[in-house]
Structure formats: C-alpha cells, structure tokens
Amino acid sequence: HENPQGMQAFAFNTRKDIFKDKRVRKALSFAFDFEWTNKNLFYGAYKRTDSFFENSELASSGLPSKDELFYLNPYYDILPKELFNKEYKNPITDGSGYMRLQLQEASKLLNDAGWELVDGKLINSSSKELFEFEVLLRSPAFERIVFPFKDNLEKLGIKVNVRTIDTAQYQKRMETFDFDMIVQTFSQSLSPGNEQRNFWGSDAADTNGSRNVIGIKNYAVDGLIESLINAKDRMELITITRALDRVLLWNYYVIPQWHISSYRVLYWNFFDQPQIKPKYSLGFDTWWFNQNKFEEIQLNRTSN
C-alpha cells in the first residue's frame, strides 16, 4: 500500500546540552544496528525508515530537485552542506552484530565534537563531563530493542540508563519534556498542514504538551512549514514537504527505526482480486468469491 508510515525513531531532546551538537546526534545513529535487530528480533519483517513521510509521494529521495532547491536555497547558509550534494542514507551493517567500522565512524564524529575516550569513558574535553543519558520507555516490551543499542553505545564509552515507567508518569514527563531520549512516532497524513508547526515549529518547542518533543528551533524549518501551509496546489505541497523532509533528516534530530508497507492479512485462497488494487486501502470489498478454487480446497480437505 501507499499509506504514509511517518517516522518511528529514537528521538533526541535537543534541549539537553549533550544533544545540541548535530555531530553527536549523527554519531549515535551509527550505534543502532537495524540490520541485526530486524534479522534477530523481527524475522526480517521490517524496512528501515528513511523519511519523516515514509512510504508516500511526500518522501524525499536522491538529491534535491530543481523545484526543491527553490525553497532550500534561501536557507543555504544555515543548512548542512551535505543536504545539497549527497543522498541521505542511514548507516548500514551486515547484520552480524559486529560494528567495528560503524563505531569507528561514530568515534571520529564524537572526537570532532569535543568528546574523548579516557579510561573507557567518554569525557568532554573542556567541561570534563561524562557522556551519560537516559532512554525513557513506557513499555518493557521495547527493552529488547534498546539494550543492544545500549551495548553498542557503551562500547563508545557512553553510559546509558534505560528506565521504564508507567503510562501516567511517562505522559507527565513527555508534557514537560523531562527526558533525554525516547521512542517516538510522528504520524503523517497525505496532506500535511498546520500540524507541522506543532511537530517542528520553534514556538512549539517552548510550549509544554506540544508535539515538538525534540525541541527543534530552526529558522529554515519554520520557513518551510509556512511555505507548506500556504502551498497553492498539490505539486507545490509535495515539493515543499520533500524539502522539509531533507532538512529534518540532515539535522539528525532522530535515529530512524522501521516500518512495514504491506497489510498483514491471513485468508483462504478462494478469493480473486483485481489486478489494479487501491493505493491506500486493502480493498477487501473489491475481492470476489471463486467457486472453482473453493471446490478444490474442499476436495483437498476431504481427501486428507
């Protein structure tokens, strides 16, 4: 199907000093081994998410188009330069669980950002602060995902605490942005609009209870949101949304997780389906009963 899957991810709280530097956020993305997770915990059922508007025509891909550049170029000086000449890609592993190359890349980025490994601990070279943060969860079911991620981070010298709390406590801490990192889903529709201010807008970053849990305050993001809201037609809306998607991705505000772009349906094979299926629906009311298939199934059941 082509239903937008949005973004499920490890979300940074950029209000916290340790996550203000984009290089740090990017470094931590190298420690999440999606390929191993998908292979060993999900039986290969999922795809890696590469967009905040995943599985839709709104998702960015490749390099920015000429039309996208029209909206991106005014913010050239404050945007990551890679956005203009590189395709965004999540780090990839071979799924074996051995991540030496990825962790080496993470270490370089952390060193560039002023963090150094001292006696197995990652220390800020100026403040002498230990790199330590908490992953806040509301369900123990997610711990099996987080603990391998935690192990990889600790190889970098980072101390990670995983804390699972009840729903009421979690909601309160979310509303007041009292967390370091959470697992968050940012759902999207096929027609994004005013709600994008609440997701990513600077004003929402200081408003308790808003959905800007990341704490994004970015002039380019604010400008693109306003352009998106005032788009004159569908094609312009798609173009601006793709441009916004690129800005969010290249600032590494989250570590993308996974999605599934198919319906999980179990059915007996005595239905026929049209060759052209609905884009955004299972379309069960377009299936029909095939008497010949049904009789064959009944015959096989009787003979067995």
C-alpha angles and dihedrals in degrees: 000000000000099000111139110255097193118200130309110184152137098274122209121218097225090191085079114089095229091059100044093091113081090210090061092050091048091048092055091053088067090062096063109089103201094169092056091044093050093046099045104031105027104032089238093297099135141065125220113255114238101171143043085230096043122181095016140093087255093069119104121234138171116358123336114279122234089258092051091049089058087067097035101047095071087065096042095122095056100038126089106267091223088067090073100046108023135063113238112245132168117235111272129209133186091247093244094115093243108116105168096134093045093049091048089055090049091051092053092052092047091050090051088052092054102265122127135185112245119177090337094311127106108235131182106245094219107033095029087224119156115240101242132147143159130241106211118208135179097199130048088214089079095054092087088061096045101045096065087048089050091051091054092048091051089056085064090054095257119139110221125188118197115204126182116194136174122276097256093052091044092052092050093050091047092052092053095037090240098158142080102217132359138174105251137176120212105196119202137195129214089256110048116193141133093359089071089074089060092047100047111358122124093232091055091053090072096039115096112230095023121131092241089100090153092062095232115185105172125148092208092051091050092050094048092048091055091047090050093051090051097044110143097213144005096270092052090048091053093048095050093044090054090050091050090048090056093051092050093047098047092050089060095224090157141020103236118229125186148297141187121229099193136074116250103224131159115200142151114258099243093098127091123209132202117258091235108057129191114272097221105028141056085235095212090162089063093060121097138202116257109206094195093055091046093052091049091053091048091049092051092048091051094047092049 
